[in-house]
Amino acid sequence: MRRASLNLFAALFIASPAVAADLDVAYEPITPITEPGGFEDRWQFGSAIYLWAPSVEGTIGYGTRLGPVEGDIDASFSDLLDYLDFAFMAITEARYDRFGVFADLVYTKLSGGGSADLPGGATLKASFDNQILFGTVMGQYRAVDTGNMSVDVMAGARIYWADLDTTITRNRSFDGGFDETWVDPMIGVKTRIQGGSPWYLTAWGMIGGFGVSSDIAWDAFAGIGYELGEKWALVGGYRGLGVDYQSGGFKFDYIQHGPIFGAIFRY
């Protein structure tokens, strides 16, 4: 029973929280800073909506009254689309002088079902409803600005909420699942390089967890942006992240990676 449940769980539970995260909301082409007062002494704001087409791999596990259920996940983006009900990914950022803050929100809802034939002619049926809410808040400090390149150092926290409801039927129904929330401290570095054209390069690297909640959490992105004017920009690239979290019978250990595309609006 647990083995059949595991197989269905691994096939159906494809968690995609990341989706993620902090697109480089740069407000204008970088201008040389020639004196201490050269930074903008006014508030600047930007928001971005973005799409992430990730592949997911890892291990998800949780305890049930029938015993622990643990399944390996190895799913492409097309696999995720088969079960996706709704997804929302957005970021907003504010900056004043050298200091900035951004908030990132990712919400996904997946649902589906399936069946498996068991030895002896019996059939196991399962359905699931999975929700993931993922949010990041980071403070930023512009440590370097040479005119063509900027470097921001970042520190903050990332919160995860994972909720899964499952129903497994074999002669009679069994309900299970989990509802877990945890927070990881995060630190990172973000850079942007732009010459005299509208094209620019952007990248970030983050690491966190440190055993506070997750044993380790990391996030890396590299991409190319194009300025459409003072208010709009487009960014595309590749992003990967990983999390290794365990608490009691709950295990969330995975790596997620894939292309990402976003549109940025400044106001």
N, C-alpha and C positions, 0 to 999 in steps of 0.2 A: 504493500500500500504506500509506504513512504517513498519507495523507489519510483513508482509510477507518478506520485505527486511531485517528486523532484523533477522528473522529466518534463511534466507539464509546466511546472513553475519556471524552469529554465527556458522553455520555449515561449512562455507568455509574459513573464515579468521582465520587461526591458525598461529599466529606469533611465530617464534622460534629464537630469537636473542641470544641466548646464548649458546648460546650457547657457550659458552663460555668461557672459560677465561683462567686464568693463572695456568696451570699445574705446579707442583713443579719441575722446571728444576734444580735439584741439580747436581753439576758437578762431585762430587766424594764422596766416603764414608767419613764422617766427621772424621777428625783427631784432637787429643787434641791440644788445644792452650796453650802453656806453657809460652809464653812471648809475648810482644806487637807486635813483628815482625813476629809472627807465621802465620798471614794471608797471602794469596797469593798476592804478589806485582806484579801481572801481570794480564792482561785481560783474562777472561774466558768467553766462549760463549756456548750457548745451544739453540736448537730449538726443538719444539714438534708439532706433528700433533695429533689431538685427535677427538674422536667421542663422542657425547652426545645423549642419547636416552631418551629425557624428555617427561613427561606429562605436559600439560599446562592447567591452569585454571585462570579465571579472567573476566574482563569486558573491552571491546574495544568500543569506541564511537567516532563519528565525525559528523559535521554538513553538511547538504546538502541543496539545494534550496527547497527541499520538506519537510525539517524539520530535526531534529536530528535523527541519527541512532545509536543505542546502542545495543550491543549483549553480552550475557554471553558466555564464552568459557570454555569448559570442554572436552579436547581431550587427548587421549592416544598417544603414539609414533606411533602406527600403523595407527592412523588417520592422523597424520602428513605425513607419508610416501605416503599416497594416493595423496597428492598435492605437494610433494617436487619435484622441478626441479633440483636444484643444491644447494650444501652446501659446505662451506670451513671454517675450523677452525684450527688456528695455533697460536703458540706463539714463540717469540724469547726473549732470556734473556742474559744480559751481567753483569759481576761482576768484581769488582776490589777492593781488600782488603775487608773492611767491607761493601762497598757500591755496590749497584746493581740497575738495571733498567730492566723492562720487558715491552714488547708490545704485546698485544693480539688482534687478529682480527677474527671476525665471520661474515660470509656473508651467507644469505639464500635467496632463491628465490622459491616462491610457486605460483602456478596458478591452476585454475580449474573452474568449473561451475556446475550449477545444476538448478533444476526447482521445483516449488511448485504449487499444485493445489489450486485455490482460490474458495471461494463460488460462485455459479452461473456457474461453469464450465470453468471459465477463468484459464489461466496458466501464472504464473510468472516465467521468466527465468533470470538467473544472471550468470555473469562470473567475475573473478577477477584475478589480477596480483599483487602480493605482494613481495616487496623486503625489507630486513632488513640488515643494516650494523651496526655492533656493535664493538667498539674498546676501549681498556683500556690501559693506560700508567701509570705505578706506579714506583716510586722510592722506594728503599729498603735500610734498614740499619740493619746489623746483630748486634742485641743488646746482644744476649747470644749465646755462643758456648762452651759447656762443654766437647766436645769430642763425647758424645753419643746423644746430643740434641742441636739443634740450634733454635733460635727464631729471625725472621726478623720482624721489624715494617715497614709499608708501607704507602705511601700517594701518591695520584695522581688524575686522572680524568677518567671518563668513558663517551664516546660519543655514542649517539643513533641516527640512521637515519631510519625512518619508512616511506615507500612509498606504497600506495595502490591505484590501479585504478580499478574501478568496472563499469560494464555495466548492467543495469537492464531493462528488456524488458517486457512491458505489453501494447500491442497495439502499443506503440512506445517506443523508447529506451531513457534511462536516464543514463548519465555518472556521476560518482562521485568518491570520494576518498579523500586522504590526502597526504601531503608530509611534514613531521615534523622532525626537528633536535633539540636535546637538549644535554646538558652536565651536568654531576653530579660530584661534588668533592667526592672522596672516601678515606677512611683510613682503615687500616686493620693490621692483625697479621698473620704470617705464621710460622709453626713449622715443624720440621722433627726430628724423633727419629730413631736411628739405632744402633744396637749392633755390634757383630762381624760377623754376617751373611750378605748375600746379600739382605735380606728382610729389609724393613724399613716402618715406618708409617709416613704419612704426612697429614697436615690439614691446612686450613686457614679459617678466618672469616673476612668479610668486611662489612662496613656500610657507607652510604653516602646519598647524596641528600640534607638533612638538610634544605629543603625549598628553596634552590638556584634555582633548576629546579624541580626535583622530590621532593615530600614531604618526601619520604623515599626510599632508595634503599639498598638492602642487598644481600650478597653472602656468602655461606658457603659450604665447601667441606671437606670430610674426606676419606682417601684412603690408599691403601697398594701398595708399589713399590717393584720392584725386579731389582737389578743391573745385567746386562748381561755382564759387563766388564767396562773398563774405558770410553767407548764412548756411550754405549747404555743402556737404562733402560726402563722398562714398568711400568705403573701406572694404577691402576683401583680403582674405588670408587663410591661414591654417592655425587651428588651436587644439591643444591637448590639455587634459587635466587628469589627475588621479587622486583618489581618496582611499585610505585604509582605516576603517572605524569598526570597533567591536565593543559591545556592551551586553553582558549577560549572554543570552542566546541569540542576540541580533548581530549580524555580520554584514558589512557593506564595504566591499573591497573591489574596486573597479578602476579601469582606465577608459577614458572617453576622448575621441579625437576625430577631427574632420574639418572640412572647409567652412568658413564663416563669412557672411556678407552683411554689411550694415549701411544705413543712411543716417547722417548726422545733421541736426538742425541747431543753429546757434541763435540765441536771442538775448 
